Amino acid sequence: MSHAFEPITIGDLTLDNRIAMAPLTRRRAYGPAHTATPMMADYYEQRASAGLIIGEAMQPSPVGQGYTFTPGMHTAAQADSWRQVTDRVHAAGGRIFGQLQHAGRNSHPDLLGGGLHPVGPSAVAADGVVRVSTTGPAIRKPYPTPRTLAIHEIAGTTADFVAAAENCMRAGFDGVELHGAYGYLIQQFLSSNANVRVDGYGTSVEGRIRFAVELVHAVADAIGSDRLALRVSPGCTASGIEEDAIHDVYLALVRDLPSDLAFLDVFEFPGHRALTHAIREQWGGVLMLNPHAAYEDFPAGPTQLSVVDDGLADIVAFGTAFIANPDLVERLRLGSPLTTADESTFYLGDERGYTDYPTVQAIAPTRG
């Protein structure tokens, strides 16, 4: 039996196993003003057997939104709406962290509304298009050039994250993960082409990591390091992100993080296994890994339990596999076949492809 089925302690929490549900954007926050819904509570409760659930990304401020129907965590109503989720996960014996994501330049004024315009470390547009319509046919527009964050606005953005993290704790989450991956705001600062600042928040390795380091320390001061995690995806090229001196940047970042974080979460981008090993050696705390040593490893499957057994990670995270297999931990334990997820239902929609995937017991109940 794999060590992935053994308990592990993160901070003061003991997880039943070392198999985590990775954060998955599903865009079904249909409640008023981007609040959580009962259907979302059903979805997370079904997956509570994971050692730890990392919830879907929530924007910490109105300008941080990057997609239609993603949840916010910047108002009391939004925080209150997540109580139904956290209460039901806990009642089912699970643990859940809330994830905070600022889209940065990956947004559009038509999506944000209210006269808001996307912001970023520099006035460099992202590659690609974004959906801006919430009703009717899908309307997508190219990403505009973002407005460069002034120094005082960087501090204000950090304060937004801190307030949102405190809202997460009031909402009953067991902790908070900061989304520093996939080309969003934190990784935009880490980038060498999205960040061309010359004011101490760019140019050098120390400048590029400065926002991430200051942000993590600020949130840790507010909610406690042992309830905080950071997710990174070194080498990820989403939305045109480039990262020169990638080893230097991420090893410096890891060096400057609080040593007592709940965990460091690495989404491994193919071709960067050597950097994963280097991060493992540099980071002295708990390491969560969503492993993809090569492109054929998408999505991560049962063979990836080996990263725990081999000592590369303390916790292994699965994303797509949890969409179609709410009882993924049990299936992995039994060696049962995995259901294939319907990609057409990943985003938006109703309960189909969301809460209607059966458990292995429902498919083949035990016969007495």
Secondary structure by P-SEA (a helix, b strand, c coil): cccccbbbbccccccccccccccccccccccccccccaaaaaaaaaacccccccccbbbcccccccccbbbbcccaaaaaaaaaaaaaaaaabbbbbbbbbccccccccccccccbbbbccccccccccccccccccbbbbcccccccccaaaaaaaaaaaaaaaaaaaaacccbbbbccccccaaaaaaccccccccccccccccccaaaaaaaaaaaaaacccccbbbbbbcccccccccccaaaaaaaaaaaaccccccbbbbccccccaaaaaaaaaacccbbbbbccccccccccccccccccccccccbbbbccccccccaaaaaaaaccbbbbbccccccccccccccccccccccccccc
